[in-house]
Amino acid sequence: MPELRRLISGAVRRSRPVIYLHVGAMKTGTTFVQHLMQVNRDNLLAAGFLVPGDRNEQGYATRDILGTAHKTPEMLALCEGVWARLAGQMFAHKGTASIFSHEFLSFADSEQAQRVVGSLEGADVHVILTVRDTSGALPSQWQTSSRNGGTANWPRFARSVQKGVRGSGPPRGQGARTFLRAQDIPRMLEVWGATVPPERLHVVTVPRSRNDPLLLWKRFARVVGVDPEVCSIPAQRDNPSLGYPSAELMRRINVALGKLPPGQYEPTLKAELATRILALRAPLEYPPALDLRTRRFAISWNRRVRRAIRASGAHLVGPLGDLPRQLPADVVKTLPKRLTVPTDEELLAAAETARDGLLALIQRREHHLHRSEANGVPPSDAPTSAQRWHDEESPVKAAVAELVALVRTAIDLDQQLKKTAAQPAPGLVDIAEDDVAPTILDSQSA
C-alpha cells in the first residue's frame, strides 16, 4: 500500500510505534469496550493512548484493509483509504500506544490477517482476542442473527451448530456457518497467531460473574498497560440484546419479509425495530434457555477453545475457569430436556410494542418528508387503531402480517427520504439524525 507507506515512513524512522489490534470475537463484550474507549478518548489520549477514529471509521477501515468494501459502490466510497488514514495517525502518535478495535477483524483469513499486520510494518503490533463461555455466546449469537435478517428459530439454530461443527468439511446450515464465522476461536488464534509472536498475542476471558461490570475493561486495560481508572466516563449500553420473545418475533418478521437489501433492512428493522423499539422490552423478557444437550455442546466447545489457547502460547488475562469444562451435577438436574419457543401471549406482547413503535416511526418519517417536500406527500395508509389479533384464527400470524405491512411502509418512507436528501432544496430543514439510514457495519445474516 504505497499511500500508507508514504504516510508512515517518517514516523517509522523516529521510533517504533506500539499498536494494539482488538480483533474480537463477536459477542464477547466488544461493543462495551469500544464504546467505553470512544467516550473516554480524550482521557486515554492524555494518558498516552490513541484511539484512532470513531467506531464508524474503524468499521470503514476494517472493511478497507480486509477488501470487503467493494460489495456496493456506496460502501466502497465510504471505506476507500480510511485504513491508510487511521494507520497514519497511529504511526504519527508520539504517546505510549494506539488501540484499534473492531470485531470484523475476527473474520479475517490468513491472507487478510497477514495483509493487516503487513501494512503496519515498522510497528510493534499486538493482537487481542476476547473469548466468552460458549453457553452465553451461542444464544447471544442467535439473538444477533434475528436482528440481522436470520430466519432459523433458536432450536433449529442450536441444533444446526451442534451438528454442523462436527467432523471435517465445510459447515452446513445457517446456525453452523454463523457460529463458526463468529465463534471459532481456535481458527482465530491460528490465523492471528501466525502474524505476531506469542508474547504479542493476548487472550482476555470475559468474566462469567457480573458482580463487577467493569472487570472486562480492567482485564483489557491490563493488556494494553493503561490505568483502567482513566476511563472515568461510563459507557451506556448501545448494543442491547433482545429478549427471547422479541428476537423470535424479529425472526418471524424476517421470514415473512424475505431477504431485503442491507440498505432497506438496516435503517428500519435493525436500527429502529430491533435496537430502538424491541430492545426496550429486554428487562421484561428472558434470554433463550439452553437444554442439557446444548449445554453439553457448550462445555465441549469450551474445552476445544481452552486447548487452542494453551497451544497458541498466548498471554492470558483472566482465568480459564471463565470457560467451564465441566457441567456440575446439580446444574444437570435443573436443565430442561429440550429447547422451547416463546408462548403466543409473549409474542403478542412484543408485537404490541413493535406496532406502537413502528407507527411512531412512520409518523416521524412522514413528518420529515412533509417538511422536506415542496408540495408535501399524501398521508400513509398505515392503520391508526389496534387490530383485534386475538379474534383471528392465528393471532400471532395476524400480528406478524400487520407488522410486515408497517415495516414496508416505513421502508418506503425511508427510501423517499434518501431521495430527498440526495437532492436538497434551499431553505429545507435537515432530516433528523434518527431518520437517516445508519452506516451498514454488520452485514451478518446471523
Secondary structure, DSSP 4 states (H G I P E B T S, - for coil): -HHHHHHHHHHHHH---EEEEE---TTSSHHHHHHHHHHTHHHHHHTTEE--S-HHHHHHHHHHHHT--TTSHHHHHHHTTHHHHHHHHHHH--SSEEEEE-GGGGG--HHHHHHHHHTTTTSEEEEEEEE--HHHHHHHHHHHHHTTT----HHHHHHHHHHHTSSSSS--SHHHHHHHHHH-HHHHHHHHHTTS-GGGEEEEEPPS--SSTTHHHHHHHHHHT--GGG--SPPP--SPPPPHHHHHHHHHHHHHH----HHHHIIIIIIIIIIIIGGGGGGGS-PPPP-HHHHHHHHHHHHHHHHHHHHHTPEEES-GGGS--S--HHHHHHS-SS-----HHHHHHHHHHHHHHHHHHHHHHHHHHHHHSSS--PPP---SS---GGGSSSHHHHHHHHHHHHHHHHHHHHHHHHHHHHS--TTPPPPPGGGSPPP-------
